[in-house]
Amino acid sequence: MTTLDQVTSQEAIALEDKHGAHNYHPLPVVLKRGEGVYVWDVEDKKYYDFLSAYSAVNQGHCHPAIVNAMNKQAETLTLTSRAFHNNVLGQYEAYATEYFKFDKLLPMNTGAEAVETAIKIARKWAYEKKGVKEQDAQIIVCENNFHGRTTTIISFSNDEGARKNFGPYTPGFIKIPYDDPKALERALIENHNIAGFLVEPIQGEAGVYTPSDDFMKQAKALCNEHNVLFIADEIQTGIARTGALLAVCGNCTCEGHCERQETYSRPDILILGKALSGGAYPVSAVLADDEVMHVIKPGQHGSTFGGNPVAGAVAMAALDVVKDEKLAQNARKLGELFRAELNKFIEGSSIVKLVRGRGLLNAIVINDSEDSSTAWDICVALKENGLLAKPTHGNIIRFAPPLVMNEEQLLDCVSIITKTLRDFEK
């Protein structure tokens, strides 16, 4: 059997089960094609994609501008490694640093790599700029965080499914409750070896847990007061997903690039991935100003594929789409509509407790225990009704469609969701 052979859904799932590692538990659907907000399975059934590859496909599936940029560059030069310069990387770095208003960009490939990069930069900054004794640097993180699954990252996770039997774990992290500025302040006062505070502006994997409106602003102010780097993991929340260019912009209604401190808690280190490529190619990045980024010298960090010319071309095209098609504004408008329509349903519902989120990153909490199968069963039923979503944390279903969705499509999706939920009412 070759990769070009046609297979049924059952055959494709059986092949994965037999020949692949069992490190995921996907919904029983096998996709072969995507366009905009839609995907099709191998039997040609059409679905709304309401997960967007965990917000990597903000610009919609196979956006022609992104695909064209990728194809054009792939036909010219794909990889040089960083042993040599290439003619795309500098243009990409200049474009992205202007786009997000930082001095420097360090290119990587995946989100977890970018988080690891940010941790290394923060520690090195603490030793060389803040005067922390080497090996003593600590980084504050939040409970129920999700920053990836590398050994270092799971060391400060409290997801036992990701942690158990993968130790010994990496030291150097202090965990505090999320959305608790007083706990952050205590940790900063009690320990003078803090290099940074690593935080998701919205905890996506934890069930789209959205903090109080002023949490990011307070966290940034506390970090400034204690000479600690404020590190924002915007891999899932960034690049228009929450109705602003970055989720740390809060409820800002500008078109991005906002410098107003009352709405923009500007990170000292910004971590991006996923939608940085529109889902077309693995691209991630860490951005910081010179005072922070200059601690990294030649040979101290890198990646064979990081900064390759295809990645640079794809990322610039992906960011162009966000700006040109006003995806942040669309996400803000449609997100408000989505939550309003779901709240109407919830008023008379016994199966759903609440809907929460910002922009087009939302979740509903199912009125059942975390160890029940109800949320999974609802997602399977949604699949049968033409919409793909996935549970998280047992009784929570995350909804994150591509940001190119229009109002008519969104309302059609709301109809599918509410109709499916009604079938589960007790």
C-alpha positions as CSV (number, residue, x, y, z in Angstrom):
1,M,0.0,0.0,0.0
2,T,1.4,3.4,-1.0
3,T,0.5,6.9,0.4
4,L,-1.5,7.5,-2.8
5,D,-3.8,4.5,-2.3
6,Q,-7.4,5.3,-1.5
7,V,-8.5,3.9,1.8
8,T,-11.8,4.0,3.8
9,S,-12.1,5.6,7.2
10,Q,-12.0,2.3,8.9
11,E,-8.9,1.2,6.9
12,A,-7.1,4.4,7.7
13,I,-7.8,4.2,11.4
14,A,-6.7,0.6,11.5
15,L,-3.4,1.4,9.8
16,E,-2.7,4.1,12.4
17,D,-3.7,1.8,15.2
18,K,-1.3,-1.0,13.9
19,H,1.7,1.1,12.8
20,G,1.5,4.3,14.8
21,A,2.3,5.1,18.4
22,H,-0.9,5.4,20.5
23,N,-0.1,8.9,21.8
24,Y,-3.4,10.5,20.7
25,H,-7.1,9.7,21.0
26,P,-8.7,11.3,17.9
27,L,-12.3,11.4,17.0
28,P,-13.3,8.6,14.6
29,V,-13.1,10.8,11.4
30,V,-10.4,10.6,8.7
31,L,-9.9,13.9,6.8
32,K,-8.5,14.2,3.4
33,R,-9.2,17.8,2.2
34,G,-9.8,21.2,3.6
35,E,-10.9,24.6,2.3
36,G,-11.7,27.7,4.4
37,V,-13.9,26.6,7.3
38,Y,-14.7,23.2,5.9
39,V,-13.0,19.8,5.8
40,W,-14.0,16.6,4.0
41,D,-13.4,13.0,5.1
42,V,-12.3,10.2,2.8
43,E,-16.0,9.3,2.1
44,D,-16.5,13.0,1.0
45,K,-18.7,14.0,3.9
46,K,-18.3,17.7,4.6
47,Y,-17.8,19.2,8.1
48,Y,-17.4,22.5,9.7
49,D,-14.0,22.5,11.4
50,F,-14.6,23.9,14.9
51,L,-11.1,23.2,16.3
52,S,-8.8,24.8,13.6
53,A,-6.0,22.4,14.4
54,Y,-5.9,23.9,17.9
55,S,-5.9,27.4,16.4
56,A,-3.2,26.8,13.9
57,V,-5.6,27.3,11.0
58,N,-6.9,30.7,11.9
59,Q,-6.6,31.8,8.3
60,G,-8.7,28.8,7.1
61,H,-7.6,25.6,5.5
62,C,-5.3,25.9,2.5
63,H,-5.6,29.7,2.2
64,P,-4.4,30.3,-1.4
65,A,-2.1,33.2,-0.5
66,I,-0.3,31.1,2.1
67,V,-0.2,28.0,-0.1
68,N,1.1,30.0,-3.1
69,A,3.9,31.5,-1.0
70,M,4.8,28.1,0.3
71,N,4.8,26.5,-3.2
72,K,6.8,29.3,-4.8
73,Q,9.5,29.2,-2.2
74,A,9.6,25.4,-2.1
75,E,10.4,25.4,-5.8
76,T,13.3,27.7,-5.3
77,L,15.1,26.9,-2.0
78,T,13.8,25.0,1.0
79,L,16.7,24.7,3.5
80,T,20.2,25.9,4.0
81,S,20.5,25.4,7.8
82,R,21.8,28.4,9.7
83,A,25.3,27.6,8.6
84,F,24.6,30.1,5.7
85,H,22.4,33.1,5.3
86,N,19.3,32.8,3.1
87,N,17.5,35.6,1.2
88,V,14.2,35.2,3.1
89,L,15.1,35.0,6.8
90,G,16.1,38.7,7.2
91,Q,13.0,39.9,5.4
92,Y,10.8,37.7,7.6
93,E,12.5,38.9,10.8
94,A,12.2,42.5,9.8
95,Y,8.5,42.0,8.8
96,A,7.5,40.1,12.0
97,T,9.4,42.4,14.4
98,E,7.7,45.4,12.9
99,Y,4.3,43.6,13.0
100,F,4.6,42.8,16.7
101,K,6.8,45.7,17.7
102,F,9.8,43.9,19.1
103,D,13.5,44.4,18.3
104,K,14.5,40.8,17.6
105,L,13.0,37.4,16.6
106,L,14.5,34.0,17.2
107,P,13.0,31.5,14.7
108,M,12.0,27.9,15.7
109,N,9.6,25.3,14.3
110,T,7.2,24.1,16.9
111,G,5.4,25.6,19.9
112,A,7.2,23.4,22.4
113,E,10.6,24.4,20.9
114,A,9.6,28.0,21.2
115,V,8.7,27.6,24.9
116,E,12.0,25.9,25.6
117,T,13.7,28.7,23.8
118,A,12.0,31.3,26.0
119,I,12.9,29.5,29.1
120,K,16.6,29.3,28.1
121,I,16.6,33.0,27.2
122,A,15.0,34.0,30.5
123,R,17.4,32.0,32.6
124,K,20.5,33.3,30.7
125,W,19.1,36.9,31.1
126,A,18.7,36.3,34.9
127,Y,22.3,35.2,35.2
128,E,23.9,37.8,33.0
129,K,21.7,40.8,33.4
130,K,19.9,40.5,36.8
131,G,22.8,39.0,38.7
132,V,21.1,35.7,39.8
133,K,23.7,33.1,40.8
134,E,24.0,30.5,38.1
135,Q,21.8,27.4,38.6
136,D,19.6,29.3,41.0
137,A,17.1,30.9,38.5
138,Q,13.4,30.2,39.0
139,I,10.5,30.6,36.6
140,I,7.0,31.1,37.9
141,V,4.3,29.2,36.1
142,C,0.5,28.7,36.7
143,E,-1.4,25.6,37.7
144,N,-3.3,23.8,34.9
145,N,-0.9,25.3,32.4
146,F,-0.2,23.7,29.0
147,H,3.0,24.8,27.3
148,G,3.9,21.5,25.5
149,R,5.1,18.0,26.3
150,T,8.9,18.1,26.3
151,T,10.6,16.8,29.5
152,T,11.3,20.3,30.8
153,I,7.7,21.5,30.2
154,I,6.0,18.5,31.8
155,S,8.2,19.1,34.8
156,F,6.0,22.1,35.7
157,S,2.7,20.6,34.5
158,N,0.1,19.2,36.9
159,D,-1.4,17.0,34.2
160,E,-0.6,13.5,35.5
161,G,-1.4,12.0,32.1
162,A,1.5,14.0,30.6
163,R,3.8,13.6,33.6
164,K,3.5,10.1,35.1
165,N,6.5,7.8,34.4
166,F,8.5,10.4,32.5
167,G,10.7,11.7,35.3
168,P,13.1,12.7,36.7
169,Y,11.8,16.2,36.2
170,T,13.6,19.4,35.6
171,P,13.9,21.7,38.6
172,G,13.6,25.5,38.6
173,F,9.9,26.2,38.5
174,I,7.5,27.7,41.1
175,K,3.8,27.0,40.5
176,I,1.0,29.4,41.6
177,P,-2.8,29.5,41.0
178,Y,-3.8,31.0,37.7
179,D,-5.5,34.4,37.7
180,D,-4.2,35.2,41.2
181,P,-2.1,38.4,41.3
182,K,-1.7,38.1,45.0
183,A,-0.1,34.7,44.7
184,L,2.2,36.1,42.0
185,E,3.2,39.0,44.3
186,R,3.9,36.6,47.2
187,A,6.1,34.4,45.0
188,L,8.0,37.4,43.7
189,I,8.5,38.8,47.2
190,E,9.6,35.5,48.7
191,N,12.2,34.6,46.1
192,H,14.7,37.0,44.6
193,N,16.0,34.5,42.0
194,I,13.0,34.8,39.7
195,A,13.9,35.0,36.1
196,G,10.4,35.2,34.5
197,F,6.7,34.6,34.8
198,L,5.5,32.3,32.0
199,V,1.8,32.5,31.4
200,E,-1.0,31.8,28.9
201,P,-3.3,34.9,28.6
202,I,-6.1,32.3,28.3
203,Q,-5.6,28.7,29.3
204,G,-6.8,26.9,26.2
205,E,-6.1,23.3,27.1
206,A,-7.5,23.8,30.6
207,G,-10.9,24.5,29.0
208,V,-10.6,28.0,27.7
209,Y,-10.2,29.4,31.2
210,T,-10.4,33.1,30.8
211,P,-8.9,35.2,33.6
212,S,-10.2,38.5,35.0
213,D,-9.8,41.4,32.6
214,D,-7.0,43.0,34.6
215,F,-4.9,39.9,35.4
216,M,-2.4,40.4,32.6
217,K,-2.0,44.1,33.4
218,Q,-1.4,43.3,37.1
219,A,1.0,40.5,36.3
220,K,3.0,42.8,33.9
221,A,3.1,45.5,36.6
222,L,4.4,43.1,39.2
223,C,7.0,41.7,36.9
224,N,8.2,45.2,36.1
225,E,8.3,46.1,39.9
226,H,10.5,43.0,40.7
227,N,12.7,43.1,37.6
228,V,11.3,39.8,36.2
229,L,10.6,39.0,32.6
230,F,6.9,38.8,31.7
231,I,6.7,35.8,29.2
232,A,3.5,35.4,27.3
233,D,2.8,32.1,25.6
234,E,0.5,33.1,22.8
235,I,1.0,30.0,20.7
236,Q,-2.7,29.2,20.8
237,T,-4.2,32.6,21.8
238,G,-2.2,34.9,19.5
239,I,-2.6,36.1,16.0
240,A,-6.2,37.3,16.1
241,R,-7.8,34.2,17.7
242,T,-9.3,36.1,20.7
243,G,-10.4,39.2,18.8
244,A,-7.1,41.1,19.1
245,L,-3.7,40.6,17.5
246,L,-2.5,39.2,20.9
247,A,-4.6,38.0,23.8
248,V,-2.6,40.2,26.2
249,C,-4.2,43.1,24.4
250,G,-7.3,42.1,26.4
251,N,-10.5,43.7,25.1
252,C,-8.7,46.3,23.0
253,T,-10.8,47.2,19.9
254,C,-7.9,48.5,17.7
255,E,-6.5,46.6,14.7
256,G,-3.5,45.4,16.6
257,H,0.0,46.9,17.2
258,C,-1.4,48.9,20.1
259,E,1.0,50.4,22.6
260,R,-1.7,51.7,25.0
261,Q,-0.7,50.3,28.4
262,E,-4.3,50.3,29.7
263,T,-5.1,47.6,27.2
264,Y,-1.8,46.0,26.2
265,S,0.3,44.2,28.7
266,R,3.4,44.1,26.5
267,P,5.4,41.0,27.2
268,D,9.2,41.0,27.6
269,I,9.2,37.7,25.7
270,L,6.5,36.8,23.3
271,I,6.1,33.2,22.2
272,L,4.2,32.5,18.9
273,G,3.5,29.4,16.8
274,K,0.5,27.6,15.3
275,A,-1.3,30.4,13.2
276,L,2.1,32.0,12.5
277,S,2.0,29.7,9.5
278,G,-1.7,29.4,9.0
279,G,-1.3,25.7,9.6
280,A,0.6,25.2,6.4
281,Y,4.1,24.5,7.8
282,P,5.7,24.2,11.3
283,V,6.8,27.8,12.2
284,S,7.3,29.2,15.7
285,A,9.1,32.2,17.0
286,V,10.3,34.0,20.2
287,L,10.3,37.8,20.1
288,A,12.0,40.1,22.6
289,D,13.9,43.4,22.6
290,D,17.6,43.8,22.3
291,E,18.3,44.0,26.1
292,V,16.9,40.5,26.5
293,M,17.7,38.8,23.2
294,H,21.3,39.9,23.1
295,V,22.2,37.3,25.8
296,I,22.0,34.6,23.1
297,K,25.3,34.3,21.3
298,P,26.4,32.1,18.3
299,G,26.3,28.4,19.1
300,Q,24.2,28.8,22.3
301,H,20.9,27.9,20.7
302,G,19.5,27.0,17.3
303,S,17.7,24.6,15.0
304,T,18.6,23.1,11.6
305,F,15.2,23.9,10.3
306,G,14.5,27.1,12.3
307,G,14.5,30.1,10.1
308,N,14.4,28.1,6.8
309,P,13.2,30.1,3.7
310,V,9.9,28.2,3.3
311,A,9.0,29.0,6.9
312,G,9.8,32.7,6.4
313,A,7.8,33.0,3.2
314,V,4.8,31.1,4.7
315,A,4.8,33.2,8.0
316,M,4.9,36.5,6.1
317,A,2.0,35.4,3.9
318,A,0.1,34.2,7.0
319,L,0.5,37.5,8.8
320,D,-0.5,39.4,5.7
321,V,-3.8,37.5,5.6
322,V,-4.6,38.3,9.2
323,K,-4.1,42.0,8.6
324,D,-5.6,42.3,5.1
325,E,-8.7,40.2,5.9
326,K,-9.2,41.9,9.3
327,L,-9.4,38.5,11.1
328,A,-9.0,40.0,14.6
329,Q,-12.1,42.2,14.1
330,N,-14.1,39.3,12.6
331,A,-13.1,37.0,15.5
332,R,-14.2,39.7,18.0
333,K,-17.6,40.3,16.3
334,L,-18.4,36.6,15.7
335,G,-17.2,35.6,19.2
336,E,-19.7,38.0,20.8
337,L,-22.5,36.6,18.6
338,F,-21.5,33.0,19.4
339,R,-21.5,33.5,23.1
340,A,-24.8,35.4,23.0
341,E,-26.5,32.7,21.0
342,L,-25.2,29.9,23.3
343,N,-26.2,31.8,26.4
344,K,-29.8,31.9,25.0
345,F,-29.7,28.1,24.8
346,I,-28.1,27.7,28.2
347,E,-30.8,29.6,29.9
348,G,-33.1,26.7,29.4
349,S,-30.5,23.9,29.3
350,S,-29.8,21.1,31.8
351,I,-26.8,19.7,29.8
352,V,-24.6,22.9,29.6
353,K,-23.5,25.0,32.6
354,L,-21.9,27.9,30.8
355,V,-20.1,29.2,27.8
356,R,-16.9,31.2,28.2
357,G,-14.1,32.6,26.1
358,R,-12.9,35.6,24.1
359,G,-13.1,36.1,20.3
360,L,-13.4,32.8,18.6
361,L,-11.7,30.8,21.3
362,N,-14.6,29.5,23.4
363,A,-15.7,26.5,25.4
364,I,-18.9,25.1,26.9
365,V,-18.9,23.3,30.3
366,I,-21.0,20.1,30.2
367,N,-23.2,19.5,33.3
368,D,-21.5,16.2,34.1
369,S,-18.4,14.9,36.0
370,E,-15.0,15.2,34.5
371,D,-14.6,11.4,34.3
372,S,-17.9,10.9,32.4
373,S,-18.0,10.3,28.6
374,T,-20.8,12.8,28.0
375,A,-18.6,15.5,26.4
376,W,-16.9,12.9,24.1
377,D,-20.3,11.4,23.2
378,I,-21.5,14.9,22.3
379,C,-18.5,15.5,20.1
380,V,-19.2,12.2,18.3
381,A,-22.8,13.3,17.8
382,L,-21.6,16.7,16.5
383,K,-19.4,14.9,14.0
384,E,-22.5,13.0,12.8
385,N,-24.3,16.3,12.4
386,G,-21.4,17.8,10.4
387,L,-19.3,19.7,12.9
388,L,-15.9,18.7,14.4
389,A,-14.9,19.7,17.9
390,K,-13.0,18.0,20.7
391,P,-13.4,17.6,24.5
392,T,-10.7,18.8,26.9
393,H,-10.5,18.2,30.6
394,G,-13.3,15.6,30.5
395,N,-16.4,17.7,30.6
396,I,-15.4,20.7,28.5
397,I,-15.8,21.1,24.8
398,R,-13.6,23.7,23.0
399,F,-14.9,25.6,20.0
400,A,-12.4,27.4,17.8
401,P,-13.4,27.7,14.1
402,P,-11.2,29.3,11.5
403,L,-11.4,33.1,11.7
404,V,-12.4,33.4,8.1
405,M,-15.9,32.2,9.1
406,N,-18.8,34.5,8.2
407,E,-21.9,35.2,10.2
408,E,-24.2,32.9,8.2
409,Q,-21.8,30.0,8.7
410,L,-21.5,30.8,12.4
411,L,-25.2,30.8,12.9
412,D,-25.5,27.5,11.0
413,C,-22.9,26.1,13.4
414,V,-24.8,27.4,16.4
415,S,-27.9,25.6,15.1
416,I,-25.9,22.3,14.8
417,I,-24.5,22.7,18.3
418,T,-27.8,23.5,20.0
419,K,-29.7,20.8,18.1
420,T,-27.1,18.2,19.1
421,L,-27.1,19.4,22.7
422,R,-30.9,19.1,22.9
423,D,-30.6,15.5,22.1
424,F,-28.5,15.1,25.3
425,E,-30.9,17.0,27.6
426,K,-32.0,14.9,30.6
